Amino acid sequence: MRHLNWKEAPTIKKVTCTNTEAEKFLVSNVLTVGKEYEVKNETEEFLFIIDNTGNVGGFYKNYFE
């Protein structure tokens, strides 16, 4: 259950949000364009970051640079 410790895990890198335009999901309430986020885990398709709510969330990589 490694995902339970992601919030306290060291930051892998930092990314900046470039857009919040999603087809299926509402992400504009937890991401801010231009804000820098700490990446806690990464897969081929997703970045797991600490979002605006203060919790770790998984988002598609196309929202960040």
Backbone hydrogen bonds, N-H to C=O, Kabsch-Sander energy under -0.5 kcal/mol:
donor,donor_aa,acceptor,acceptor_aa,energy
4,L,1,M,-1.4
5,N,2,R,-1.8
6,W,3,H,-0.8
8,E,5,N,-0.6
9,A,5,N,-0.9
9,A,6,W,-0.5
12,I,39,V,-2.9
13,K,39,V,-0.7
15,V,37,Y,-2.4
17,C,35,K,-2.4
18,T,63,Y,-3.0
19,N,63,Y,-1.1
22,A,20,T,-1.0
27,V,25,F,-0.8
30,V,27,V,-1.5
31,L,27,V,-1.6
34,G,17,C,-2.8
35,K,32,T,-1.8
37,Y,15,V,-3.4
39,V,13,K,-3.1
40,K,38,E,-0.5
40,K,48,F,-3.2
41,N,48,F,-1.3
43,T,46,F,-2.7
47,L,59,F,-2.8
48,F,41,N,-2.9
49,I,47,L,-0.7
49,I,57,G,-2.4
50,I,38,E,-1.2
51,D,49,I,-0.8
51,D,55,N,-2.4
52,N,30,V,-2.3
54,G,51,D,-1.8
57,G,49,I,-3.0
59,F,47,L,-2.6
61,K,45,E,-1.6
63,Y,60,Y,-1.3
64,F,61,K,-2.0
65,E,16,T,-1.9
